[in-house]
């Protein structure tokens, strides 16, 4: 039906175009056709006149032949007249032939124009047919697009309905989150209040205990002062009475000074409680913030006999999965490792072997860093569950859990007083914690994810994802200065006298920064060395003479700080990228852990 309608339309259009052409071009050729018709009529009339003249000529000749004498004069006049008429007719005939030629030329031109128009009509018809095909194709596409549009509208309506439902669910969950947040804040407030009450009770009990010990000590001192000294008869010491001591030369009632010879003997030791009380008051040993006396680890850490390792003396599976952190205790006797299996393991180094001593549990995610306090009694570990935890090393008990970050905690360190902790997180903040009150004292926004931290007495140095090392004043909560490197900072470490800062970055360079001049003093690199992750840890040797760093290809590199050259390359031990390296304070061992489950103990033995 549609094809017939289209065919009728183009036929009607062609007919209208032809009629239009006739109306436009008829006036131009109408006069020519009219003149052509008149010429044809005159030509026919001339032919009739010619025949008639021929007939008259034959008749005149016959008549002349019959009567040549009588009609001689008349025939001459007729001949002249006929000659003139012939000449006139010849001229008219010539004009008619000329006009006929012109009209024939016009007819030829018109025929050419008609042929040209016919060709144009054929071309236009072909174009019209092509356009009709295109129209049919476009109409089909339009129908398909309409169908697709209808499908999309239905799908859009379905998605809109789903979005409305999800929006309602989101609003409900948002309201639930808001209520949960409010409840959490209320619980935290109550918990803090209870902690404060508990701390006040503990302080009150400590004060009572201190008063009780002081009272007991005073009583014991008084009792000890009242006890008389035993005097032997043969002692040469003169004992004066209390009254004689007051005067200047008073004597006994007999007039002689009272001299009691006695033998000097050793006095018995005071009771144990008395000595303990004196020790507690005056403090014969230094005590850290948790009330435990530090072992002589500081002297051991100042080791002068540092041996560069040359071989892997023990390779063992430390964790179920990736091992992220490793650290020697200050006394070099214990070794701690932390992994993605959410555990911290304690190993005892005995004759070049690591024996498992204990496992510290309580973390809800992988361990990212490990730190011992200066006495080696407590262990601090940062975790991916947004928290830091403290265990006692002797009994492997979890003592404190410090929560407050909104991102995974990548590093946590004890300050030198062991009573405070600084933690750095992926949430771009640093937090200062007081272990006495177990609360966060300060929160500082660093502007970038904090990958590692080292501390001095009043300064915290943090390495960040934005390629900067920031120096913080704990008291002022402000940045003292910044130092920008060429790559993301992955690790920080201080030498033994805290004058040089070791920095590892993702541009595969290890640098030593002189903290006195705030400038890069040395840069270490090697052809095969490549930093394997954003959390690759490097370390100084205990005396600061060497630098140890693990590469992405499982090779341990050791540089000499004095010469600035690569000293050792240890490649037999690891099968994957090294995550962390620790050098024992005694200088005898180096341990490295990898992205797989293995740890390697290195030595020169």
Helices and strands as residue ranges (DSSP letters): H 2-66, H 72-226, H 242-246, H 272-282, H 297-301, E 311-317, E 323-328, E 334-339, E 344-350, E 353-360, E 367-372, E 378-383, E 387-392, E 397-403, E 409-414, E 420-425, E 429-434, E 439-445, E 450-455, E 459-464, E 468-473, E 478-484, E 489-494, E 500-505, E 509-514, E 519-524, E 539-540, E 546-550, E 556-560, E 566-570, E 578-583, E 590-594, E 598-603
